[in-house]
Amino acid sequence: MSEALPPKTCSIDRLVTVKEDVAKVLNGAKTATRRNGRYADPGEIMEHGGKKFEVYNVYQQMLGDMSDEDARREGFPEMESYKAYILSLHKGMPWIPQAKVWVHEFRDIEGD
């Protein structure tokens, strides 16, 4: 049995908000997002562009444990591109490999 998750720190409607990221969700290139807090419970539904996406997995991960495959699920070709993007969103923030983030994995539940 999996461990109970702590309370959410934000709501699912704030999970993916950057226009470019929403476009990646809609075209299937982005199937996961990382946040400093927990924005959704497994089973919750996120809506973008009239499409519904189910969050099916939520867990913590250290930034330094991310792989190129993790970056691809975020919609990037490899880790260096993902890292550069994140740092561009948070000016002056250092990349801290030991920092823990919440991973939210989701899938299109309506198909095309």
Sequence and secondary structure as in RCSB ss.txt:
>XXXX:A:sequence
MSEALPPKTCSIDRLVTVKEDVAKVLNGAKTATRRNGRYADPGEIMEHGGKKFEVYNVYQQMLGDMSDEDARREG
FPEMESYKAYILSLHKGMPWIPQAKVWVHEFRDIEGD
>XXXX:A:secstr
        SS GGGSS SHHHHHHHHTTS  EEEESS    TT EEEETTEEEEEEEEEEEEGGG  HHHHHHTT
 SSHHHHHHHHHHHSTT    TT EEEEEEEEESS  
